[in-house]
Amino acid sequence: MSAAAPADARPLARGLGAATLGLALGALLLARRPATRGPAPVPPSLPLPHRPARAETNANANANANANADADDGMAAPRTAPSEPADAALPARRLYQAAALLAASVLSDSALEHYRGDFENPGMFAPLASAAVVLACALRGAWTPARRGRAPTHRPAPRTSAGILSGVPYATACAVGVAGLGFHAYNVLRRPGGLSWANLFYAAPLGAPAALALAGVIGLAARPVAAGAPTLAGLPSGRALCGLAAFGLAGTSAEAALLHFRGAFQHPAMWVPVSVPPVTAVMLAGAALPGAPGRRRLTNALLRACTWLGVLGMGFHARGIARQMGGWRNWSQNVLAGPPLPAPPSFSALALAGRAALALRAAQEGWPREAT
């Protein structure tokens, strides 16, 4: 079954306009910054803080030394959390990168599929705009800590208007993804035969809106992780994110299995996305459970393989498009009818989230550091 490109180019223009509008809204949200970054100046009427004398400073130092000696004797206060601020910097940046890559995959895939559907429903513009905003915000979140070299602190982020607005794009993506999942399920069920293999093969894909919601959830989780929050949804953040990444990898692999089964697994490489990611999901699910994480080296190796799987998958899908009638010379039809180019990078995005979750749990539990 193949689908030709619509003759009318106006739906494509509307889709590009919606994506541009989403990027513009993201830029407006990113432009909201606090007016001042430094400490507030001391009013002249208030007395200046007392500066202790050298003798008093030495006395305080001796008192601290005595307190440390008492701590060695077993009289110390409870220890702080094992994770340090620097330990959350890399996981938070990887979470933002995962959200950005997953949003880019959804944006491209939705633009192609909804253009093929001639944007019949006005709601088909919503995922384009929402994914574009998430992409812009997540790229800024991944780039800002690396540029400024700031380490996150254990203090929770202040609940200011700018802080609340920073989570709106991700929450909106979750809502749009859930609504899109309902629309796609309705599209499958309303066809003759209802819930059947043929309708699952050729009707609206269920995995695309779920990926948008997942990108929103990952983006929402990245901000508290960057702030050093020890828990997410009542669970330790490392364990919660391991479970989330495992769920995402399992769902993405199920979507790939459905489409590759439609293609009759005509190439041996089509078995890789339905074998490696499920095993990785099982390993991450084990790491989400309390207790020992199991084989961490093997889990990290599988996650790296899933990262490269997204890159190699795009190459194989480009080869599949080239094998269509006319090849890339007839790209306007073959890109729509051939294997989807934007789908494989979702494996790379979820693998990045899984590596961030595993590193975060290792830091929280105080396990020996491994190369990540």
VOBA-1610 file (N, C-alpha, C; in pm, whole numbers, padded with zeros to 5 digits, always signed):
BEGIN
Met+00085-00119+00000Met+00000+00000+00000Met+00088+00123+00000Ser+00069+00211-00093Ser+00148+00332-00102Ser+00058+00452-00107Ala+00112+00567-00072Ala+00036+00691-00071Ala+00116+00796-00143Ala+00055+00863-00239Ala+00123+00968-00313Ala+00110+01100-00239Ala+00200+01191-00270Ala+00197+01322-00208Ala+00075+01399-00256Pro+00005+01471-00170Pro-00110+01549-00214Pro-00068+01654-00314Ala-00158+01681-00408Ala-00125+01779-00511Ala-00127+01920-00456Asp-00213+01947-00359Asp-00223+02082-00305Asp-00110+02104-00206Ala-00037+02211-00222Ala+00077+02239-00134Ala+00038+02323-00014Arg-00089+02367-00006Arg-00126+02451+00105Arg-00120+02381+00241Pro-00156+02254+00252Pro-00138+02188+00383Pro+00005+02187+00430Leu+00100+02170+00338Leu+00240+02175+00378Leu+00277+02312+00431Ala+00226+02416+00365Ala+00254+02551+00413Ala+00194+02573+00551Arg+00073+02521+00573Arg+00012+02536+00706Arg+00091+02460+00812Gly+00140+02341+00774Gly+00221+02266+00870Gly+00350+02337+00905Leu+00419+02390+00805Leu+00541+02464+00833Leu+00511+02590+00914Gly+00396+02652+00885Gly+00360+02770+00965Gly+00335+02737+01110Ala+00270+02621+01135Ala+00246+02579+01273Ala+00377+02551+01345Ala+00472+02486+01276Ala+00602+02460+01337Ala+00677+02590+01366Thr+00668+02684+01273Thr+00734+02814+01295Thr+00670+02887+01412Leu+00537+02881+01422Leu+00470+02944+01534Leu+00512+02881+01666Gly+00526+02749+01667Gly+00572+02684+01789Gly+00711+02726+01830Leu+00802+02736+01732Leu+00937+02782+01763Leu+00936+02925+01814Ala+00849+03009+01758Ala+00842+03147+01805Ala+00791+03154+01949Leu+00689+03073+01981Leu+00640+03070+02119Leu+00747+03019+02215Gly+00823+02918+02170Gly+00934+02871+02253Gly+01038+02977+02277Ala+01069+03056+02174Ala+01166+03163+02191Ala+01115+03268+02288Leu+00984+03297+02285Leu+00929+03394+02379Leu+00937+03344+02523Leu+00910+03214+02541Leu+00921+03159+02676Leu+01064+03157+02724Leu+01158+03128+02633Leu+01297+03123+02673Leu+01352+03262+02705Ala+01289+03365+02651Ala+01338+03501+02675Ala+01305+03551+02814Arg+01216+03484+02886Arg+01180+03528+03021Arg+01289+03487+03117Arg+01363+03584+03166Arg+01472+03560+03261Arg+01452+03650+03383Pro+01503+03611+03497Pro+01494+03700+03612Pro+01565+03832+03585Ala+01512+03938+03643Ala+01569+04070+03617Ala+01708+04083+03674Thr+01734+04025+03789Thr+01865+04035+03852Thr+01916+03896+03879Arg+02048+03879+03865Arg+02111+03750+03892Arg+02202+03754+04014Gly+02253+03871+04046Gly+02343+03883+04159Gly+02268+03897+04289Pro+02340+03906+04403Pro+02274+03924+04531Pro+02212+04062+04541Ala+02104+04072+04615Ala+02036+04199+04630Ala+02124+04294+04710Pro+02129+04424+04672Pro+02212+04520+04745Pro+02155+04547+04883Val+02242+04577+04976Val+02204+04606+05114Val+02158+04750+05123Pro+02038+04777+05174Pro+01994+04917+05187Pro+02086+04995+05279Pro+02102+05127+05254Pro+02194+05205+05339Pro+02146+05215+05482Ser+02013+05208+05508Ser+01963+05225+05643Ser+01989+05104+05731Leu+02013+04989+05669Leu+02036+04869+05749Leu+02182+04860+05790Pro+02211+04808+05908Pro+02351+04795+05949Pro+02422+04689+05867Leu+02548+04711+05843Leu+02629+04615+05770Leu+02650+04490+05853Pro+02661+04377+05791Pro+02682+04253+05868Pro+02813+04259+05947His+02808+04198+06065His+02924+04200+06153His+03035+04113+06095Arg+03155+04167+06083Arg+03269+04091+06036Arg+03345+04040+06158Pro+03355+03909+06177Pro+03423+03858+06297Pro+03572+03889+06295Ala+03624+03910+06412Ala+03767+03936+06426Ala+03846+03809+06402Arg+03981+03825+06387Arg+04064+03709+06359Arg+04059+03610+06474Ala+04059+03660+06597Ala+04056+03568+06710Ala+03925+03490+06714Glu+03814+03562+06683Glu+03687+03493+06682Glu+03682+03389+06571Thr+03743+03421+06455Thr+03747+03324+06345Thr+03826+03200+06384Asn+03939+03220+06451Asn+04017+03105+06495Asn+03939+03020+06595Ala+03862+03086+06681Ala+03784+03011+06777Ala+03678+02927+06708Asn+03615+02988+06606Asn+03515+02910+06531Asn+03580+02791+06461Ala+03702+02812+06408Ala+03771+02702+06341Ala+03802+02590+06439Asn+03846+02628+06563Asn+03873+02525+06663Asn+03746+02450+06702Ala+03634+02526+06709Ala+03508+02459+06742Ala+03467+02361+06634Asn+03488+02400+06509Asn+03455+02309+06401Asn+03545+02186+06404Ala+03672+02206+06435Ala+03763+02092+06444Ala+03719+01996+06554Asn+03678+02052+06669Asn+03630+01966+06777Asn+03504+01891+06737Ala+03416+01961+06662Ala+03294+01893+06616Ala+03326+01778+06522Asn+03427+01799+06436Asn+03467+01691+06346Asn+03527+01575+06424Ala+03602+01607+06529Ala+03658+01500+06611Ala+03548+01420+06679Asp+03443+01493+06728Asp+03331+01421+06787Asp+03260+01334+06685Ala+03256+01384+06561Ala+03191+01305+06456Ala+03265+01175+06433Asp+03399+01180+06441Asp+03476+01057+06425Asp+03449+00959+06536Asp+03410+01011+06656Asp+03382+00922+06768Asp+03240+00867+06765Gly+03162+00900+06659Gly+03027+00846+06650Gly+02921+00940+06697Met+02955+01071+06722Met+02858+01166+06773Met+02814+01264+06664Ala+02834+01230+06537Ala+02802+01324+06429Ala+02654+01318+06397Ala+02610+01423+06325Ala+02472+01428+06277Ala+02457+01330+06161Pro+02335+01303+06120Pro+02314+01210+06007Pro+02382+01263+05881Arg+02430+01170+05801Arg+02501+01205+05678Arg+02402+01259+05576Thr+02452+01342+05485Thr+02368+01396+05379Thr+02351+01294+05270Ala+02273+01332+05171Ala+02247+01241+05059Ala+02375+01207+04988Pro+02393+01085+04938Pro+02518+01045+04876Pro+02547+01118+04747Ser+02445+01166+04675Ser+02469+01231+04547Ser+02519+01372+04569Glu+02618+01413+04492Glu+02674+01546+04498Glu+02616+01630+04386Pro+02625+01765+04395Pro+02571+01848+04289Pro+02631+01816+04154Ala+02761+01789+04149Ala+02823+01762+04020Ala+02774+01632+03959Asp+02725+01538+04044Asp+02679+01410+03993Asp+02548+01422+03915Ala+02472+01530+03936Ala+02344+01548+03866Ala+02358+01633+03742Ala+02474+01692+03717Ala+02489+01781+03601Ala+02479+01703+03471Leu+02557+01595+03458Leu+02556+01518+03335Leu+02423+01446+03312Pro+02361+01380+03413Pro+02229+01321+03390Pro+02124+01422+03348Ala+02124+01541+03409Ala+02025+01642+03370Ala+02046+01686+03226Arg+02172+01704+03187Arg+02198+01745+03048Arg+02156+01635+02951Arg+02178+01510+02986Arg+02138+01401+02898Arg+01985+01389+02891Leu+01917+01418+02999Leu+01772+01417+02994Leu+01719+01524+02900Tyr+01777+01643+02906Tyr+01736+01748+02812Tyr+01767+01708+02667Gln+01882+01646+02646Gln+01916+01600+02511Gln+01818+01493+02463Ala+01780+01403+02553Ala+01684+01300+02516Ala+01549+01361+02480Ala+01502+01458+02559Ala+01375+01523+02529Ala+01382+01596+02396Ala+01496+01663+02367Ala+01510+01736+02241Ala+01511+01640+02123Leu+01585+01531+02133Leu+01593+01436+02022Leu+01459+01367+01998Leu+01390+01332+02105Leu+01259+01269+02089Leu+01158+01367+02031Ala+01164+01493+02073Ala+01074+01594+02016Ala+01103+01618+01869Ala+01231+01618+01831Ala+01266+01635+01689Ala+01214+01518+01606Ser+01223+01398+01660Ser+01171+01282+01589Ser+01020+01292+01570Val+00949+01333+01676Val+00803+01347+01666Val+00766+01459+01570Leu+00838+01570+01575Leu+00809+01683+01487Leu+00821+01642+01340Ser+00930+01575+01305Ser+00950+01535+01166Ser+00849+01429+01123Asp+00827+01331+01209Asp+00735+01224+01174Asp+00593+01276+01161Ser+00549+01362+01253Ser+00414+01416+01246Ser+00396+01505+01124Ala+00500+01582+01090Ala+00490+01667+00972Ala+00470+01584+00845Leu+00545+01474+00833Leu+00531+01389+00715Leu+00396+01316+00712Glu+00360+01254+00823Glu+00238+01173+00825Glu+00113+01259+00814His+00111+01373+00882His-00007+01459+00875His-00015+01531+00740Tyr+00098+01556+00678Tyr+00095+01610+00542Tyr+00038+01507+00445Arg+00076+01381+00466Arg+00020+01275+00383Arg-00130+01263+00406Gly-00176+01292+00527Gly-00319+01292+00556Gly-00388+01422+00521Asp-00316+01514+00453Asp-00372+01639+00403Asp-00423+01730+00515Phe-00373+01708+00640Phe-00416+01789+00755Phe-00568+01800+00757Glu-00633+01684+00747Glu-00779+01679+00740Glu-00842+01736+00867Asn-00781+01710+00981Asn-00832+01758+01109Asn-00746+01874+01156Pro-00805+01988+01195Pro-00723+02100+01243Pro-00635+02064+01362Gly-00676+01961+01439Gly-00593+01920+01552Gly-00462+01858+01511Met-00446+01828+01383Met-00320+01769+01336Met-00206+01870+01335Phe-00237+01999+01352Phe-00132+02098+01364Phe-00074+02104+01506Ala-00150+02057+01605Ala-00108+02071+01745Ala+00023+01999+01776Pro+00044+01874+01734Pro+00171+01809+01769Pro+00293+01876+01705Leu+00275+01938+01588Leu+00387+02007+01526Leu+00432+02125+01612Ala+00335+02208+01652Ala+00369+02324+01733Ala+00423+02283+01870Ser+00359+02183+01934Ser+00403+02141+02067Ser+00542+02080+02063Ala+00569+01994+01964Ala+00701+01933+01954Ala+00809+02037+01924Ala+00774+02139+01845Ala+00872+02244+01816Ala+00907+02322+01940Val+00808+02352+02025Val+00835+02425+02150Val+00921+02340+02243Val+00888+02211+02257Val+00968+02123+02343Val+01110+02113+02291Leu+01127+02105+02160Leu+01261+02098+02102Leu+01342+02222+02137Ala+01282+02341+02122Ala+01354+02464+02153Ala+01389+02473+02301Cys+01295+02442+02388Cys+01319+02452+02533Cys+01421+02349+02580Ala+01412+02227+02529Ala+01506+02123+02571Ala+01647+02151+02522Leu+01660+02205+02402Leu+01793+02242+02353Leu+01855+02350+02440Arg+01775+02446+02483Arg+01828+02549+02571Arg+01866+02489+02706Gly+01783+02398+02758Gly+01816+02335+02886Gly+01942+02251+02878Ala+01967+02186+02763Ala+02089+02106+02748Ala+02211+02192+02725Trp+02193+02310+02667Trp+02308+02393+02631Trp+02349+02489+02741Thr+02253+02537+02820Thr+02283+02640+02920Thr+02378+02591+03029Pro+02355+02474+03095Pro+02451+02431+03198Pro+02591+02410+03144Ala+02601+02357+03022Ala+02734+02333+02966Ala+02804+02464+02934Arg+02726+02567+02891Arg+02788+02693+02854Arg+02833+02770+02977Arg+02750+02770+03080Arg+02783+02850+03198Arg+02869+02775+03298Gly+02874+02642+03284Gly+02956+02564+03376Gly+02904+02562+03517Arg+02773+02573+03532Arg+02715+02577+03665Arg+02680+02437+03711Ala+02705+02410+03837Ala+02666+02282+03896Ala+02534+02299+03967Pro+02444+02204+03957Pro+02315+02215+04025Pro+02331+02205+04175Thr+02239+02260+04247Thr+02240+02256+04393Thr+02129+02165+04440His+02136+02130+04569His+02034+02044+04626His+01909+02121+04664Arg+01911+02254+04661Arg+01794+02333+04696Arg+01693+02325+04582Pro+01566+02307+04613Pro+01465+02304+04507Pro+01454+02437+04438Ala+01413+02434+04311Ala+01401+02556+04234Ala+01292+02644+04292Pro+01312+02775+04298Pro+01209+02863+04351Pro+01086+02863+04262Arg+00970+02869+04324Arg+00844+02864+04251Arg+00807+03005+04205Thr+00886+03059+04114Thr+00857+03189+04055Thr+00775+03170+03929Ser+00727+03284+03874Ser+00649+03276+03752Ser+00732+03222+03637Ala+00860+03263+03630Ala+00947+03211+03523Ala+00972+03062+03541Gly+00989+03016+03666Gly+01011+02874+03689Gly+00889+02790+03654Ile+00770+02843+03685Ile+00649+02769+03651Ile+00628+02766+03500Leu+00655+02879+03433Leu+00638+02884+03288Leu+00734+02790+03216Ser+00851+02765+03275Ser+00947+02678+03208Ser+00896+02535+03195Gly+00802+02493+03281Gly+00746+02360+03271Gly+00620+02351+03187Val+00566+02468+03145Val+00442+02467+03067Val+00459+02397+02932Pro+00567+02421+02854Pro+00578+02351+02726Pro+00579+02200+02739Tyr+00647+02148+02841Tyr+00653+02003+02860Tyr+00518+01946+02903Ala+00449+02018+02994Ala+00316+01972+03035Ala+00218+01978+02919Thr+00231+02081+02835Thr+00145+02089+02717Thr+00171+01973+02622Ala+00298+01936+02606Ala+00331+01822+02520Ala+00269+01694+02574Cys+00268+01677+02705Cys+00204+01558+02764Cys+00054+01557+02731Ala-00011+01673+02745Ala-00154+01680+02717Ala-00183+01655+02569Val-00103+01716+02481Val-00124+01697+02338Val-00099+01551+02299Gly+00003+01489+02360Gly+00031+01350+02330Gly-00081+01257+02372Val-00135+01280+02492Val-00246+01196+02538Val-00369+01215+02450Ala-00399+01341+02414Ala-00512+01366+02325Ala-00490+01302+02188Gly-00367+01313+02136Gly-00337+01251+02007Gly-00349+01100+02012Leu-00312+01040+02125Leu-00327+00895+02138Leu-00474+00856+02130Gly-00560+00937+02190Gly-00703+00910+02180Gly-00754+00924+02038Phe-00709+01028+01966Phe-00750+01046+01826Phe-00702+00931+01738His-00578+00887+01759His-00526+00778+01678His-00597+00647+01709Ala-00629+00623+01836Ala-00704+00502+01870Ala-00842+00505+01806Tyr-00905+00623+01806Tyr-01036+00636+01741Tyr-01024+00611+01591Asn-00914+00658+01530Asn-00893+00636+01388Asn-00879+00488+01355Val-00817+00413+01444Val-00803+00269+01423Val-00937+00198+01440Leu-01012+00234+01543Leu-01134+00161+01576Leu-01249+00193+01481Arg-01248+00310+01419Arg-01360+00346+01333Arg-01352+00282+01195Arg-01237+00226+01160Arg-01223+00161+01029Arg-01297+00028+01026Pro-01334-00019+00907Pro-01398-00150+00899Pro-01307-00260+00954Gly-01358-00339+01042Gly-01280-00443+01106Gly-01233-00408+01245Gly-01241-00279+01280Gly-01204-00237+01415Gly-01059-00265+01446Leu-01037-00321+01562Leu-00900-00350+01608Leu-00851-00478+01538Ser-00785-00459+01425Ser-00732-00572+01348Ser-00589-00540+01306Trp-00519-00644+01257Trp-00381-00624+01217Trp-00371-00527+01100Ala-00462-00535+01006Ala-00457-00446+00891Ala-00472-00300+00933Asn-00562-00274+01026Asn-00581-00136+01072Asn-00463-00088+01155Leu-00404-00178+01233Leu-00285-00139+01308Leu-00167-00112+01215Phe-00163-00183+01102Phe-00055-00163+01007Phe-00066-00029+00934Tyr-00188+00006+00890Tyr-00203+00116+00795Tyr-00281+00236+00851Ala-00338+00226+00968Ala-00408+00340+01026Ala-00309+00431+01099Ala-00362+00529+01168Ala-00275+00624+01240Ala-00192+00549+01344Pro-00060+00571+01348Pro+00025+00497+01443Pro+00001+00542+01586Leu-00008+00445+01675Leu-00031+00476+01816Leu+00095+00523+01886Gly+00212+00487+01833Gly+00335+00521+01902Gly+00377+00666+01890Ala+00334+00737+01785Ala+00380+00874+01763Ala+00331+00970+01871Pro+00199+00976+01903Pro+00158+01066+02011Pro+00211+01023+02148Ala+00229+00892+02167Ala+00287+00848+02294Ala+00430+00896+02308Ala+00504+00904+02197Ala+00641+00956+02203Ala+00643+01104+02239Leu+00545+01180+02191Leu+00538+01322+02228Leu+00511+01338+02377Ala+00418+01259+02431Ala+00393+01264+02575Ala+00516+01224+02654Leu+00589+01125+02604Leu+00711+01081+02673Leu+00818+01189+02670Ala+00829+01263+02559Ala+00924+01374+02554Ala+00888+01480+02657Gly+00758+01506+02674Gly+00717+01601+02776Gly+00749+01555+02917Val+00730+01427+02945Val+00760+01374+03079Val+00910+01382+03107Ile+00993+01349+03008Ile+01138+01356+03027Ile+01180+01500+03050Gly+01122+01594+02975Gly+01155+01734+02996Gly+01114+01783+03133Leu+00996+01739+03181Leu+00954+01777+03316Leu+01046+01720+03422Ala+01099+01600+03400Ala+01188+01538+03499Ala+01326+01600+03499Ala+01368+01660+03388Ala+01505+01712+03380Ala+01526+01831+03473Arg+01424+01915+03489Arg+01442+02035+03573Arg+01465+02000+03720Pro+01382+01917+03785Pro+01414+01881+03925Pro+01544+01804+03940Val+01580+01723+03838Val+01708+01653+03846Val+01823+01753+03843Ala+01813+01855+03757Ala+01916+01957+03753Ala+01924+02035+03883Ala+01810+02051+03953Ala+01809+02120+04081Ala+01853+02032+04196Gly+01879+01904+04170Gly+01925+01815+04275Gly+01816+01750+04356Ala+01693+01744+04302Ala+01584+01682+04376Ala+01610+01532+04391Pro+01599+01477+04512Pro+01629+01335+04532Pro+01518+01242+04487Thr+01395+01291+04472Thr+01283+01204+04438Thr+01204+01263+04321Leu+01134+01174+04251Leu+01041+01210+04145Leu+00917+01124+04163Ala+00802+01188+04177Ala+00675+01116+04196Ala+00682+01021+04316Gly+00751+01063+04421Gly+00758+00982+04542Gly+00861+00871+04540Leu+00934+00855+04431Leu+01037+00752+04420Leu+01174+00818+04405Pro+01282+00750+04443Pro+01415+00804+04412Pro+01427+00832+04263Ser+01482+00947+04230Ser+01482+00993+04091Ser+01551+00894+03998Gly+01659+00832+04043Gly+01728+00735+03958Gly+01641+00616+03925Arg+01574+00560+04024Arg+01487+00445+04000Arg+01367+00482+03914Ala+01308+00599+03940Ala+01192+00641+03862Ala+01227+00659+03714Leu+01343+00718+03687Leu+01382+00740+03548Leu+01424+00611+03480Cys+01480+00517+03555Cys+01509+00385+03496Cys+01380+00317+03450Gly+01277+00323+03532Gly+01149+00265+03492Gly+01088+00337+03373Leu+01099+00470+03369Leu+01044+00546+03257Leu+01116+00512+03127Ala+01248+00507+03130Ala+01324+00473+03009Ala+01295+00329+02964Ala+01281+00238+03060Ala+01248+00099+03023Ala+01112+00092+02955Phe+01015+00164+03007Phe+00881+00166+02946Phe+00888+00224+02805Gly+00963+00333+02787Gly+00973+00393+02656Gly+01042+00303+02555Leu+01149+00237+02595Leu+01217+00146+02503Leu+01128+00028+02464Ala+01053-00024+02560Ala+00965-00136+02528Ala+00856-00094+02431Gly+00796+00023+02452Gly+00692+00069+02361Gly+00743+00100+02222Thr+00861+00163+02214Thr+00919+00193+02083Thr+00955+00065+02009Ser+01006-00034+02079Ser+01038-00161+02016Ser+00912-00232+01968Ala+00802-00219+02042Ala+00676-00281+01998Ala+00626-00215+01870Glu+00639-00082+01861Glu+00599-00012+01738Glu+00686-00056+01621Ala+00818-00068+01643Ala+00906-00116+01537Ala+00874-00258+01496Ala+00839-00343+01593Ala+00804-00481+01560Ala+00680-00486+01472Leu+00582-00400+01500Leu+00460-00399+01420Leu+00490-00360+01275Leu+00570-00254+01257Leu+00598-00207+01122Leu+00693-00301+01048His+00789-00359+01118His+00879-00454+01052His+00809-00585+01020Phe+00712-00622+01101Phe+00631-00738+01066Phe+00549-00712+00940Arg+00502-00586+00925Arg+00433-00549+00801Arg+00527-00562+00681Gly+00655-00532+00703Gly+00754-00548+00596Gly+00811-00688+00585Ala+00753-00785+00659Ala+00790-00927+00650Ala+00935-00951+00689Phe+00997-00861+00764Phe+01136-00879+00807Phe+01223-00922+00689Gln+01209-00849+00579Gln+01279-00890+00457Gln+01430-00869+00465His+01477-00791+00562His+01622-00772+00580His+01659-00818+00720Pro+01773-00888+00735Pro+01809-00936+00870Pro+01825-00825+00972Ala+01863-00703+00927Ala+01880-00593+01022Ala+01749-00551+01086Met+01638-00588+01028Met+01509-00551+01085Met+01479-00623+01215Trp+01558-00726+01246Trp+01540-00796+01373Trp+01610-00725+01489Val+01704-00637+01460Val+01780-00573+01568Val+01691-00485+01655Pro+01605-00397+01599Pro+01523-00312+01687Pro+01421-00388+01770Val+01395-00514+01739Val+01298-00591+01815Val+01367-00693+01907Ser+01498-00687+01916Ser+01571-00779+02002Ser+01658-00705+02105Val+01738-00609+02060Val+01828-00539+02153Val+01751-00446+02248Pro+01662-00358+02199Pro+01592-00269+02294Pro+01507-00342+02397Pro+01435-00452+02364Pro+01361-00519+02472Pro+01451-00575+02582Val+01567-00630+02545Val+01659-00678+02648Val+01709-00562+02733Thr+01738-00449+02669Thr+01781-00331+02743Thr+01671-00283+02836Ala+01545-00288+02791Ala+01434-00247+02876Ala+01422-00336+02999Val+01444-00465+02981Val+01438-00557+03095Val+01549-00525+03196Met+01670-00496+03146Met+01780-00462+03236Met+01752-00331+03311Leu+01695-00232+03241Leu+01662-00105+03307Leu+01549-00124+03408Ala+01452-00208+03375Ala+01346-00236+03471Ala+01401-00301+03597Gly+01502-00386+03581Gly+01566-00443+03700Gly+01639-00338+03781Ala+01700-00239+03713Ala+01767-00131+03785Ala+01669-00040+03855Ala+01542-00038+03811Ala+01442+00044+03878Ala+01393-00017+04009Leu+01420-00143+04030Leu+01377-00209+04153Leu+01474-00178+04265Pro+01429-00183+04390Pro+01521-00158+04502Pro+01624-00269+04513Gly+01738-00233+04566Gly+01846-00330+04581Gly+01955-00310+04479Ala+02032-00416+04456Ala+02144-00409+04363Ala+02093-00388+04221Pro+02168-00314+04137Pro+02121-00285+04001Pro+02144-00396+03902Gly+02209-00505+03942Gly+02239-00611+03846Gly+02366-00581+03769Arg+02370-00619+03645Arg+02489-00603+03562Arg+02491-00463+03502Arg+02557-00371+03569Arg+02559-00233+03523Arg+02640-00218+03395Arg+02750-00288+03385Arg+02832-00277+03264Arg+02756-00327+03141Leu+02686-00436+03157Leu+02609-00489+03045Leu+02495-00393+03008Thr+02429-00335+03110Thr+02321-00241+03081Thr+02374-00118+03009Asn+02488-00065+03052Asn+02547+00050+02984Asn+02587+00015+02841Ala+02641-00105+02820Ala+02678-00146+02685Ala+02555-00157+02595Leu+02445-00212+02648Leu+02323-00222+02569Leu+02266-00084+02538Leu+02275+00009+02633Leu+02226+00144+02609Leu+02308+00215+02501Arg+02439+00193+02502Arg+02521+00251+02394Arg+02483+00189+02260Ala+02454+00059+02259Ala+02412-00004+02134Ala+02281+00055+02085Cys+02188+00083+02175Cys+02062+00146+02136Cys+02084+00288+02084Thr+02184+00357+02140Thr+02215+00491+02089Thr+02258+00485+01943Trp+02347+00392+01910Trp+02392+00377+01772Trp+02284+00316+01684Leu+02190+00245+01745Leu+02083+00186+01668Leu+01999+00292+01597Gly+01979+00406+01663Gly+01904+00513+01601Gly+01974+00570+01478Val+02107+00584+01487Val+02183+00637+01373Val+02184+00538+01257Leu+02214+00412+01287Leu+02218+00311+01181Leu+02079+00285+01123Gly+01976+00296+01206Gly+01841+00277+01155Gly+01803+00382+01052Met+01846+00506+01074Met+01818+00609+00972Met+01888+00575+00841Gly+02009+00520+00849Gly+02079+00480+00727Gly+02005+00370+00652Phe+01955+00269+00726Phe+01881+00161+00661Phe+01748+00212+00604His+01684+00304+00674His+01559+00358+00621His+01585+00443+00497Ala+01696+00516+00495Ala+01732+00592+00374Ala+01759+00496+00258Arg+01820+00382+00288Arg+01842+00281+00183Arg+01709+00226+00134Gly+01613+00206+00225Gly+01482+00158+00184Gly+01409+00257+00095Ile+01426+00386+00122Ile+01366+00488+00035Ile+01433+00485-00102Ala+01565+00468-00105Ala+01636+00465-00233Ala+01595+00347-00318Arg+01547+00239-00256Arg+01507+00120-00332Arg+01365+00133-00387Gln+01292+00237-00347Gln+01159+00258-00404Gln+01171+00299-00551Met+01061+00289-00624Met+01062+00324-00765Met+01095+00473-00782Gly+01202+00501-00853Gly+01248+00639-00871Gly+01352+00682-00771Gly+01367+00607-00660Gly+01468+00639-00561Gly+01450+00778-00503Trp+01563+00840-00472Trp+01560+00975-00415Trp+01524+01081-00519Arg+01528+01046-00646Arg+01483+01143-00746Arg+01332+01167-00734Asn+01261+01066-00684Asn+01117+01079-00661Asn+01091+01091-00511Trp+01169+01176-00447Trp+01166+01184-00300Trp+01032+01233-00247Ser+00962+01319-00321Ser+00836+01374-00271Ser+00732+01266-00245Gln+00741+01154-00316Gln+00650+01044-00291Gln+00714+00935-00208Asn+00841+00906-00233Asn+00904+00793-00165Asn+00931+00821-00018Val+00954+00945+00020Val+00972+00976+00162Val+00844+00950+00239Leu+00730+00971+00173Leu+00602+00946+00238Leu+00564+00798+00236Ala+00600+00728+00128Ala+00558+00589+00114Ala+00661+00490+00169Gly+00788+00530+00178Gly+00891+00439+00224Gly+00899+00431+00375Pro+01001+00363+00427Pro+01017+00354+00573Pro+01040+00491+00633Pro+00983+00518+00750Pro+00992+00653+00809Pro+01134+00685+00856Leu+01188+00794+00802Leu+01323+00836+00841Leu+01329+00885+00987Pro+01230+00959+01038Pro+01244+01013+01174Pro+01221+00913+01285Ala+01182+00789+01255Ala+01147+00695+01362Ala+01268+00642+01440Pro+01377+00597+01375Pro+01486+00535+01453Pro+01551+00624+01558Pro+01564+00758+01541Pro+01629+00836+01647Pro+01561+00829+01782Ser+01436+00783+01787Ser+01371+00770+01917Ser+01443+00668+02005Phe+01506+00566+01945Phe+01586+00471+02024Phe+01706+00542+02087Ser+01771+00630+02011Ser+01884+00705+02065Ser+01840+00795+02180Ala+01725+00859+02164Ala+01677+00949+02269Ala+01649+00873+02399Leu+01581+00761+02389Leu+01549+00685+02510Leu+01673+00620+02570Ala+01771+00586+02487Ala+01896+00533+02540Ala+01970+00640+02619Leu+01968+00765+02572Leu+02029+00875+02648Leu+01959+00891+02783Ala+01826+00883+02783Ala+01753+00893+02909Ala+01787+00777+03002Gly+01802+00657+02946Gly+01839+00543+03029Gly+01977+00555+03089Arg+02073+00605+03013Arg+02208+00625+03066Arg+02208+00731+03175Ala+02128+00836+03157Ala+02117+00938+03262Ala+02057+00880+03389Ala+01953+00796+03373Ala+01889+00736+03490Ala+01984+00643+03563Leu+02059+00564+03489Leu+02151+00469+03553Leu+02262+00543+03626Ala+02317+00648+03565Ala+02421+00725+03632Ala+02367+00796+03755Leu+02244+00844+03748Leu+02185+00913+03863Leu+02161+00818+03978Arg+02116+00698+03948Arg+02094+00603+04057Arg+02226+00559+04120Ala+02329+00543+04037Ala+02460+00507+04091Ala+02512+00616+04184Ala+02490+00744+04146Ala+02535+00853+04232Ala+02456+00858+04361Gln+02326+00833+04356Gln+02244+00839+04477Gln+02272+00725+04572Glu+02307+00609+04518Glu+02334+00494+04603Glu+02478+00486+04647Gly+02563+00572+04591Gly+02704+00570+04629Gly+02782+00456+04572Trp+02740+00403+04455Trp+02813+00293+04394Trp+02939+00346+04327Pro+03037+00261+04302Pro+03159+00308+04234Pro+03128+00365+04098Arg+03196+00475+04065Arg+03172+00544+03939Arg+03224+00463+03823Glu+03145+00457+03716Glu+03185+00388+03593Glu+03184+00486+03479Ala+03252+00450+03374Ala+03253+00535+03255Ala+03115+00535+03193Thr+03057+00655+03173Thr+02924+00669+03117Thr+02928+00744+02987
//
